[in-house]
Amino acid sequence: MPRQLFGTDGIRGVAGEYPLDAPTVHAVGAALGRWAARIHGPGSEILIGMDTRESGPWLAAQTAAGIRQSGARVRFAGLVTTPGVAYLTRSRDFVAGVMISASHNPYRDNGIKVFDHSGYKLPDDVEHALEQEILLLRDSAPGIPDPGLEACIGLDQAYLDYLASTFPHRLEGMKLVLDCANGAAVHLAPQLFRRLGAEVIEIGCSPDGRNINLDCGALHVEGLREAVLSCGAAAGLAFDGDADRAILVSSAGRIVDGDAMLLIAADALLRKGKLTDHSGEPVVVATVMSNYGLEEALKARDVKLIRAAVGDKYVLEEMIRRGAPLGGEQSGHVIFHDYATTGDGMLTALRVLDAVCESGRTLDELSSDLKVYPQLLVNIRVREKRPLEDMAGVQEEIQAAMRGFDGLGRVLVRFSGTEPLARVMVEGPEQTRVELFAGRIAKAIQLELGG
């Protein structure tokens, strides 16, 4: 049976509309509370955190009301990052953690992400069972929010203490520009990097409930790049709305994306002999979206690149299966499995800055071996998601592109797991052909499915 609620990253939609309407969200909490009681006994405690969206407080309150109705207890972390919820869930006595966030999406969207006590996102079979229970409960859900939801002081600081403990250097004399996307990291990231000695300049740190990810953060680094260059900073750090991803900017204005950070981190781990999987082979796990230049750079170091499906969930699954310590996405989700169970933007920035401090080299120098192939990603809004293989016109354009690249390019077409979008990625040795083929494939999809 196809899923109705859970996608690749929890439940996501427009706040106030199904599946994020009051009865359904209340039922989500009730189903979680029942699950917790069955697995861990009555009185189990569940953690809730949220980002800065205006819909966050009432969604958290609805979820909490459902949880308490089912006999479980709730602790509210207030404004905190997604990886913060994951860390606190696994390091404290919480049987589950709930993050109210839609990550990089605009403010109208929101979502519910659930972690179990291990700090990992729920397995597919558990999500499926919860979904069936939610659908049964929603018709009788009262939709009354929890009036007594108050943030517990100190939980976010425990998370910051952990992050700081992983960094063995001081950053005195280093000027950093932080763009927190007007999101979950607005208080935490500046506090962390100042605590480590850096001079911090803040942008994207004035949330109003509606400006999360708006022309700022990891998806829009133009403003960060301009700020880094204008103030002579050593680096710029951009996070997305829930701070599970990061994109960096070097002092020279170079964009250091997930692929570049994977290469920098791989070099650092390789020097320490800590990049090997269960078999003893040095590996990095990325996705089919990662640039071929990363694969070439790792191959030159005798490191194997393993490609997983798009989504940090699938990267992590492959990392666990192989025992790989490092994996991530070009978008800036980077997972350091020795430190965390999920992508963490602030941790990623710390690990890259650790490599800078240890090597005495700049971000530009550390990523100079990455020769990036021209790559273009086109998003097409669609009214439905039909199997791509059933659309002859789309398949014809994909095959024409592959023939045109003569084996030296890549084409990836897929549907977004969280938005009504088809995504076309074309990569090849020449920008003009990349743009030509991407445009033709996108046009074919628009004709078939355009919304």
Secondary structure per residue as TSV (DSSP state, phi and psi in degrees):
chain	resnum	aa	ss	phi	psi
A	1	M	-	360.0	127.4
A	2	P	-	-65.7	149.5
A	3	R	-	-73.3	146.0
A	4	Q	S	-108.3	-24.1
A	5	L	S	-115.9	-58.5
A	6	F	E	-79.8	129.9
A	7	G	E	-107.4	-151.6
A	8	T	T	-74.2	-14.6
A	9	D	T	-141.3	57.3
A	10	G	E	82.2	-155.0
A	11	I	E	-99.7	129.3
A	12	R	E	-141.6	146.7
A	13	G	E	177.3	-167.6
A	14	V	E	-81.1	126.4
A	15	A	T	-59.6	128.9
A	16	G	T	96.8	-16.0
A	17	E	S	-109.6	152.7
A	18	Y	T	-56.1	133.9
A	19	P	T	-92.8	15.4
A	20	L	S	-109.2	33.3
A	21	D	S	-83.6	164.2
A	22	A	H	-58.5	-48.0
A	23	P	H	-61.5	-39.8
A	24	T	H	-69.1	-42.3
A	25	V	H	-65.2	-40.6
A	26	H	H	-60.0	-41.6
A	27	A	H	-66.9	-33.3
A	28	V	H	-59.2	-47.9
A	29	G	H	-61.8	-42.6
A	30	A	H	-63.7	-42.9
A	31	A	H	-65.2	-39.2
A	32	L	H	-63.8	-42.4
A	33	G	H	-62.8	-41.3
A	34	R	H	-65.7	-42.8
A	35	W	H	-60.4	-44.3
A	36	A	H	-61.4	-40.8
A	37	A	H	-66.3	-39.7
A	38	R	H	-66.1	-42.5
A	39	I	H	-84.4	-40.2
A	40	H	H	-118.1	-3.5
A	41	G	-	95.9	164.2
A	42	P	T	-66.0	151.6
A	43	G	T	81.4	7.0
A	44	S	-	-61.0	150.9
A	45	E	E	-111.0	134.7
A	46	I	E	-120.2	135.1
A	47	L	E	-93.0	140.8
A	48	I	E	-126.9	134.1
A	49	G	E	-132.9	169.9
A	50	M	E	-153.4	164.5
A	51	D	-	-98.0	-159.0
A	52	T	S	-95.0	6.5
A	53	R	-	-62.6	146.4
A	54	E	T	-63.4	-23.0
A	55	S	T	-84.5	-8.1
A	56	G	H	-59.0	-49.6
A	57	P	H	-59.2	-43.8
A	58	W	H	-74.2	-31.5
A	59	L	H	-66.8	-40.9
A	60	A	H	-63.0	-41.2
A	61	A	H	-66.3	-39.6
A	62	Q	H	-64.7	-44.2
A	63	T	H	-61.6	-44.7
A	64	A	H	-61.9	-40.2
A	65	A	H	-61.8	-42.6
A	66	G	H	-64.9	-41.8
A	67	I	H	-60.6	-48.1
A	68	R	H	-67.9	-32.9
A	69	Q	H	-60.4	-30.9
A	70	S	T	-89.1	5.4
A	71	G	T	95.1	-1.1
A	72	A	-	-90.1	166.0
A	73	R	E	-105.6	159.6
A	74	V	E	-127.7	137.8
A	75	R	E	-123.0	137.0
A	76	F	E	-110.2	119.1
A	77	A	E	-84.3	-11.3
A	78	G	E	72.2	-141.4
A	79	L	E	-74.9	115.1
A	80	V	-	-157.0	162.6
A	81	T	-	-83.8	162.1
A	82	T	H	-58.9	-50.0
A	83	P	H	-64.2	-24.4
A	84	G	H	-64.5	-42.8
A	85	V	H	-62.9	-43.1
A	86	A	H	-61.2	-44.5
A	87	Y	H	-64.7	-47.7
A	88	L	H	-64.7	-35.3
A	89	T	H	-63.5	-42.4
A	90	R	H	-83.0	-20.7
A	91	S	H	-97.5	-11.0
A	92	R	T	-117.4	-172.3
A	93	D	T	-91.6	34.4
A	94	F	-	-87.6	135.4
A	95	V	S	-81.5	-18.5
A	96	A	E	-159.8	158.6
A	97	G	E	-128.4	140.0
A	98	V	E	-121.9	126.9
A	99	M	E	-112.2	124.5
A	100	I	E	-93.0	101.6
A	101	S	-	-167.4	151.7
A	102	A	-	-115.8	26.0
A	103	S	T	56.3	-113.3
A	104	H	T	-90.1	-0.9
A	105	N	S	-71.2	162.9
A	106	P	-	-66.8	169.8
A	107	Y	T	-64.6	-29.0
A	108	R	T	-64.3	-28.9
A	109	D	E	-82.1	154.1
A	110	N	E	-150.5	-178.8
A	111	G	E	-163.6	170.3
A	112	I	E	-129.8	112.8
A	113	K	E	-107.5	139.0
A	114	V	E	-124.1	131.6
A	115	F	E	-115.1	144.9
A	116	D	E	-88.7	-177.0
A	117	H	T	-60.8	-23.1
A	118	S	T	-72.5	-13.1
A	119	G	S	89.3	0.7
A	120	Y	S	-94.8	153.1
A	121	K	B	-63.4	152.2
A	122	L	-	-60.0	141.2
A	123	P	-	-62.7	157.8
A	124	D	H	-57.4	-39.9
A	125	D	H	-67.7	-34.1
A	126	V	H	-70.3	-43.6
A	127	E	H	-58.7	-41.0
A	128	H	H	-63.4	-44.6
A	129	A	H	-65.1	-42.4
A	130	L	H	-61.3	-41.5
A	131	E	H	-59.7	-43.4
A	132	Q	H	-62.2	-39.4
A	133	E	H	-71.0	-38.8
A	134	I	H	-60.0	-44.2
A	135	L	H	-65.5	-30.5
A	136	L	H	-75.0	-34.9
A	137	L	H	-83.3	-24.8
A	138	R	G	-64.0	-30.9
A	139	D	G	-68.9	-24.2
A	140	S	G	-107.0	4.3
A	141	A	-	-71.4	129.9
A	142	P	-	-71.5	-22.9
A	143	G	-	67.7	30.0
A	144	I	-	-99.4	120.7
A	145	P	-	-69.9	160.7
A	146	D	-	-78.8	117.0
A	147	P	T	-78.2	-13.3
A	148	G	T	-109.6	32.6
A	149	L	-	-87.3	104.0
A	150	E	-	-122.3	140.7
A	151	A	B	-67.1	137.2
A	152	C	-	-84.3	123.6
A	153	I	T	-70.0	134.2
A	154	G	T	104.6	-16.8
A	155	L	H	-65.0	-45.1
A	156	D	H	-64.6	-32.7
A	157	Q	H	-69.6	-32.9
A	158	A	H	-63.1	-37.4
A	159	Y	H	-66.5	-44.0
A	160	L	H	-63.9	-38.1
A	161	D	H	-58.8	-41.5
A	162	Y	H	-64.7	-47.6
A	163	L	H	-58.4	-45.9
A	164	A	H	-61.7	-34.0
A	165	S	H	-68.1	-17.8
A	166	T	T	-86.3	-5.8
A	167	F	-	-111.6	113.1
A	168	P	-	-89.8	11.2
A	169	H	S	-120.5	172.3
A	170	R	-	-113.9	149.0
A	171	L	-	-111.4	22.6
A	172	E	T	-55.9	136.3
A	173	G	T	85.5	-4.1
A	174	M	-	-101.4	122.6
A	175	K	E	-95.0	125.5
A	176	L	E	-123.8	138.8
A	177	V	E	-102.7	126.5
A	178	L	E	-111.9	124.8
A	179	D	E	-111.2	108.0
A	180	C	-	-96.9	13.9
A	181	A	T	59.2	21.1
A	182	N	T	51.9	35.8
A	183	G	S	-122.0	-149.6
A	184	A	T	-65.3	-22.0
A	185	A	T	-92.8	7.6
A	186	V	T	-59.9	-34.1
A	187	H	T	-96.4	-34.6
A	188	L	H	-74.6	-48.1
A	189	A	H	-63.9	-49.4
A	190	P	H	-58.9	-39.0
A	191	Q	H	-63.9	-42.7
A	192	L	H	-62.7	-50.7
A	193	F	H	-74.3	-28.6
A	194	R	H	-68.2	-39.3
A	195	R	H	-58.7	-33.0
A	196	L	T	-85.5	1.4
A	197	G	T	105.3	-4.5
A	198	A	-	-75.6	152.5
A	199	E	E	-85.6	119.4
A	200	V	E	-111.6	129.8
A	201	I	E	-110.7	126.6
A	202	E	E	-102.1	134.1
A	203	I	E	-135.0	160.9
A	204	G	S	59.9	36.3
A	205	C	-	-124.5	30.1
A	206	S	-	-129.7	69.9
A	207	P	-	-69.3	142.0
A	208	D	-	-125.3	12.5
A	209	G	S	93.0	-20.5
A	210	R	S	-125.3	-5.6
A	211	N	-	-104.9	13.0
A	212	I	T	-61.6	129.3
A	213	N	T	65.4	6.5
A	214	L	T	-81.1	104.0
A	215	D	T	54.3	33.5
A	216	C	-	-155.7	175.6
A	217	G	G	78.8	-166.8
A	218	A	G	-64.1	-20.2
A	219	L	G	-89.4	-14.4
A	220	H	-	-140.0	84.5
A	221	V	-	-95.3	7.3
A	222	E	H	-60.8	-45.1
A	223	G	H	-64.7	-37.9
A	224	L	H	-64.5	-44.6
A	225	R	H	-59.6	-44.3
A	226	E	H	-62.2	-40.5
A	227	A	H	-68.1	-40.0
A	228	V	H	-61.1	-46.4
A	229	L	H	-68.8	-37.5
A	230	S	H	-73.9	-29.7
A	231	C	H	-106.1	2.4
A	232	G	T	66.2	38.5
A	233	A	-	-75.4	155.4
A	234	A	S	-71.7	-29.7
A	235	A	E	-167.0	160.9
A	236	G	E	-120.3	141.2
A	237	L	E	-122.0	120.6
A	238	A	E	-116.1	131.4
A	239	F	E	-113.3	162.8
A	240	D	-	-95.8	-172.9
A	241	G	T	-57.9	-35.8
A	242	D	T	-109.1	6.3
A	243	A	S	60.8	33.0
A	244	D	S	-94.1	-0.2
A	245	R	-	-136.2	160.4
A	246	A	E	-144.1	147.2
A	247	I	E	-127.6	135.3
A	248	L	E	-108.5	158.2
A	249	V	E	-126.3	130.5
A	250	S	E	-78.9	171.1
A	251	S	T	-63.4	-24.4
A	252	A	T	-89.5	1.3
A	253	G	-	91.8	8.1
A	254	R	-	-75.7	135.0
A	255	I	E	-80.2	121.5
A	256	V	E	-105.7	95.9
A	257	D	-	-89.3	-170.6
A	258	G	H	-59.7	-38.5
A	259	D	H	-62.1	-45.5
A	260	A	H	-65.6	-39.0
A	261	M	H	-68.4	-34.9
A	262	L	H	-61.9	-40.8
A	263	L	H	-66.0	-44.1
A	264	I	H	-61.6	-45.4
A	265	A	H	-68.1	-37.4
A	266	A	H	-62.2	-43.0
A	267	D	H	-60.2	-43.3
A	268	A	H	-64.8	-43.6
A	269	L	H	-70.7	-34.7
A	270	L	H	-63.5	-40.7
A	271	R	H	-62.2	-30.0
A	272	K	T	-93.5	-0.3
A	273	G	T	69.7	30.1
A	274	K	-	-118.8	26.2
A	275	L	-	-106.3	4.2
A	276	T	B	-85.9	153.2
A	277	D	-	-94.2	-166.1
A	278	H	T	-58.9	-31.3
A	279	S	T	-83.1	-7.3
A	280	G	S	89.4	4.6
A	281	E	-	-91.2	133.9
A	282	P	B	-70.7	123.7
A	283	V	E	-139.2	155.4
A	284	V	E	-130.8	135.2
A	285	V	E	-101.1	125.3
A	286	A	E	-130.4	-161.3
A	287	T	E	-121.4	176.1
A	288	V	T	-65.2	-12.4
A	289	M	T	-84.7	-17.8
A	290	S	S	-63.9	142.3
A	291	N	-	-66.4	145.5
A	292	Y	H	-62.0	-24.5
A	293	G	H	-60.9	-33.9
A	294	L	H	-65.5	-43.4
A	295	E	H	-60.4	-42.7
A	296	E	H	-64.4	-43.4
A	297	A	H	-65.7	-40.0
A	298	L	H	-69.4	-38.8
A	299	K	H	-60.3	-37.4
A	300	A	T	-64.9	-19.2
A	301	R	T	-100.5	8.4
A	302	D	T	61.0	35.9
A	303	V	-	-111.3	133.0
A	304	K	E	-90.0	132.9
A	305	L	E	-95.5	121.9
A	306	I	E	-102.3	127.2
A	307	R	E	-102.8	127.9
A	308	A	E	-109.7	173.0
A	309	A	-	-64.9	160.1
A	310	V	S	-66.0	133.9
A	311	G	S	127.0	129.5
A	312	D	H	-62.0	-24.8
A	313	K	H	-60.7	-42.4
A	314	Y	H	-77.3	-32.4
A	315	V	H	-61.0	-46.9
A	316	L	H	-64.7	-40.7
A	317	E	H	-58.1	-43.1
A	318	E	H	-69.4	-37.9
A	319	M	H	-61.1	-44.8
A	320	I	H	-65.3	-42.7
A	321	R	H	-60.6	-38.6
A	322	R	H	-93.9	-14.2
A	323	G	T	73.8	31.1
A	324	A	-	-83.6	136.6
A	325	P	S	-84.0	-15.5
A	326	L	E	-137.1	133.5
A	327	G	E	-162.6	167.1
A	328	G	E	170.3	-175.4
A	329	E	-	-120.7	154.1
A	330	Q	T	-57.6	-29.8
A	331	S	T	-68.7	-9.6
A	332	G	S	112.0	-3.1
A	333	H	-	-73.6	110.4
A	334	V	E	-124.2	131.9
A	335	I	E	-113.6	118.9
A	336	F	E	-103.6	95.8
A	337	H	T	-69.1	-18.7
A	338	D	T	-71.8	-16.1
A	339	Y	T	-116.6	-27.8
A	340	A	-	-151.5	161.7
A	341	T	S	-103.2	5.1
A	342	T	S	-154.1	168.9
A	343	G	-	-63.3	141.6
A	344	D	-	-144.2	111.1
A	345	G	H	-61.6	-42.8
A	346	M	H	-69.4	-40.1
A	347	L	H	-63.6	-40.6
A	348	T	H	-59.6	-46.6
A	349	A	H	-60.4	-40.2
A	350	L	H	-63.1	-41.8
A	351	R	H	-67.1	-37.6
A	352	V	H	-69.0	-43.1
A	353	L	H	-65.5	-30.6
A	354	D	H	-61.5	-42.9
A	355	A	H	-64.4	-38.1
A	356	V	H	-62.3	-47.8
A	357	C	H	-65.6	-41.7
A	358	E	H	-70.0	-37.0
A	359	S	H	-87.1	-23.1
A	360	G	T	72.7	15.4
A	361	R	-	-110.6	162.4
A	362	T	-	-86.4	168.5
A	363	L	H	-58.7	-40.5
A	364	D	H	-60.8	-44.0
A	365	E	H	-68.0	-39.8
A	366	L	H	-67.9	-28.3
A	367	S	T	-105.0	11.0
A	368	S	T	-67.6	-22.5
A	369	D	T	-78.4	-8.2
A	370	L	-	-85.7	103.3
A	371	K	-	-94.3	105.8
A	372	V	-	-83.7	126.8
A	373	Y	-	-73.8	142.6
A	374	P	-	-53.8	131.0
A	375	Q	E	-142.0	136.8
A	376	L	E	-130.7	131.5
A	377	L	E	-114.9	123.6
A	378	V	E	-117.6	129.4
A	379	N	E	-103.6	131.3
A	380	I	E	-121.0	119.7
A	381	R	E	-70.4	132.8
A	382	V	B	-123.7	154.1
A	383	R	S	-90.5	-16.4
A	384	E	-	-156.8	166.3
A	385	K	-	-120.3	93.2
A	386	R	-	-95.6	155.1
A	387	P	-	-55.7	127.9
A	388	L	G	-61.9	-33.7
A	389	E	G	-68.4	-13.1
A	390	D	G	-87.4	-3.3
A	391	M	-	-107.4	100.0
A	392	A	H	-61.0	-39.7
A	393	G	H	-64.3	-39.0
A	394	V	H	-67.6	-45.1
A	395	Q	H	-62.5	-36.1
A	396	E	H	-64.3	-41.4
A	397	E	H	-69.9	-36.2
A	398	I	H	-63.1	-45.4
A	399	Q	H	-66.4	-36.1
A	400	A	H	-63.6	-38.6
A	401	A	H	-65.1	-43.7
A	402	M	H	-63.6	-39.5
A	403	R	H	-65.5	-38.1
A	404	G	H	-67.0	-29.1
A	405	F	H	-84.0	-13.2
A	406	D	T	53.5	44.5
A	407	G	T	82.0	0.2
A	408	L	S	-107.3	12.3
A	409	G	-	-134.2	174.3
A	410	R	E	-135.0	146.2
A	411	V	E	-130.8	129.3
A	412	L	E	-131.4	123.5
A	413	V	E	-123.9	126.9
A	414	R	E	-153.7	164.8
A	415	F	E	-94.5	144.2
A	416	S	-	-64.6	142.7
A	417	G	S	-83.5	-8.9
A	418	T	S	-126.3	-10.5
A	419	E	S	-138.4	159.1
A	420	P	S	-77.6	64.7
A	421	L	E	-132.2	144.8
A	422	A	E	-102.6	136.9
A	423	R	E	-115.1	127.9
A	424	V	E	-114.5	119.5
A	425	M	E	-115.3	125.4
A	426	V	E	-126.1	133.1
A	427	E	E	-136.2	136.9
A	428	G	-	-168.7	177.6
A	429	P	S	-75.2	-16.7
A	430	E	-	-127.2	129.2
A	431	Q	H	-60.9	-40.8
A	432	T	H	-63.1	-42.9
A	433	R	H	-70.6	-35.1
A	434	V	H	-59.3	-47.6
A	435	E	H	-65.3	-40.1
A	436	L	H	-61.8	-51.9
A	437	F	H	-69.5	-37.3
A	438	A	H	-63.1	-42.1
A	439	G	H	-64.1	-39.7
A	440	R	H	-68.8	-39.8
A	441	I	H	-68.9	-42.7
A	442	A	H	-61.3	-40.3
A	443	K	H	-63.6	-39.9
A	444	A	H	-63.7	-40.0
A	445	I	H	-67.8	-39.6
A	446	Q	H	-60.1	-41.0
A	447	L	H	-65.3	-35.4
A	448	E	H	-82.4	-43.3
A	449	L	H	-128.6	1.9
A	450	G	B	-49.5	131.3
A	451	G	-	-104.7	360.0
